Amino acid sequence: MHIDSTNIYAFPYFEEKRMLNTSIRKLTPEDAPWVHVFWIEHWGSDLMVVHGQTFTSSGLPGFVVEENGQVLGLATYRIENDECELMSIDSLIEGQGIGSQLLEAVIATARQAGLRRLYLSTSNDNMNAMRFYQKRGFRFCALRPGAVTETRRLKPAIPLVGFNSIPIRDELELELFL
Ligand SMILES: CC(C)(COP(=O)(O)OP(=O)(O)OC[C@H]1O[C@@H](n2cnc3c(N)ncnc32)[C@H](O)[C@@H]1OP(=O)(O)O)[C@@H](O)C(=O)NCCC(=O)NCCS
């Protein structure tokens, strides 16, 4: 199914807290165009630079949460050897279970594939993400001081200051053994 990216932010999703009637499905190749736009809109670019490696959204597997064809959340991941890396996770209505649904789908997929570890990187300002992952069993396994400052040379769209007015400088890695 093709989803028009202009619908991503559609009213009334930010206007009210109400019971959502969502469904989750795997991404298909037809989703690639709007996923590309989604990454640019949410991450400043279709380039994701983590642990010194550069990725694009192109061809990444993932899951989308929708309500009536409207995108409410997206997660992408990649598999290398016996490990799965969560490349992105975004919920457009926070605190209603969308992020958990996406994360659980990635965990279940990785377990079914017999993988050993799921890991991800986040930036030092993202306290919300750090809470979210730790409450779901993830533990910190690496700190890369100055990694985001370095990445900003390649990707100037990364803001200098992030959540809670915290300067964005470092990359933290969290992992979950499956
Ligand atoms: C991190 C992120 C994906 C979490 O998504 P989310 O949709 O808010 O996640 P959930 O709603 O599943 O969980 C958030 C909280 O809401 C609570 N919640 C879930 N469903 C709920 C409901 N129906 N009513 C009330 N609260 C609910 C959860 O218990 C959870 O609290 P906890 O973490 O203290 O246990 C989201 O904050 C996000 O998109 N952030 C911006 C992008 C980002 O930083 N991504 C991570 C990059 S590493």
The ligand as an ORCA input file, in Angstrom:
! r2SCAN-3c Opt
* xyz 0 1
  C      11.177      6.661     22.270
  C       9.803      6.619     21.591
  C       9.908      5.807     20.312
  C       8.790      5.952     22.516
  O       7.559      5.870     21.818
  P       6.135      5.947     22.562
  O       5.084      5.722     21.552
  O       6.041      7.144     23.407
  O       6.265      4.667     23.465
  P       5.112      4.005     24.366
  O       3.881      4.822     24.298
  O       5.022      2.583     23.989
  O       5.771      4.100     25.775
  C       6.026      5.344     26.353
  C       5.390      5.401     27.732
  O       3.985      5.505     27.601
  C       3.342      4.528     28.432
  N       2.135      4.083     27.742
  C       2.030      3.161     26.783
  N       0.746      3.019     26.392
  C       0.017      3.883     27.131
  C      -1.339      4.229     27.173
  N      -2.247      3.653     26.386
  N      -1.724      5.200     28.056
  C      -0.817      5.800     28.865
  N       0.496      5.517     28.842
  C       0.911      4.575     28.005
  C       4.346      3.408     28.532
  O       4.180      2.682     29.744
  C       5.648      4.140     28.485
  O       6.102      4.532     29.731
  P       7.445      3.894     30.311
  O       8.489      3.987     29.228
  O       7.750      4.776     31.463
  O       7.097      2.483     30.615
  C       9.281      8.048     21.314
  O       9.453      8.807     22.476
  C       9.869      8.761     20.127
  O       9.429      8.592     18.991
  N      10.871      9.623     20.369
  C      11.421     10.460     19.307
  C      12.316      9.673     18.390
  C      13.422      9.022     19.166
  O      14.090      9.657     19.949
  N      13.609      7.725     18.921
  C      14.613      6.944     19.604
  C      15.902      7.111     18.950
  S      17.154      6.121     19.713
*
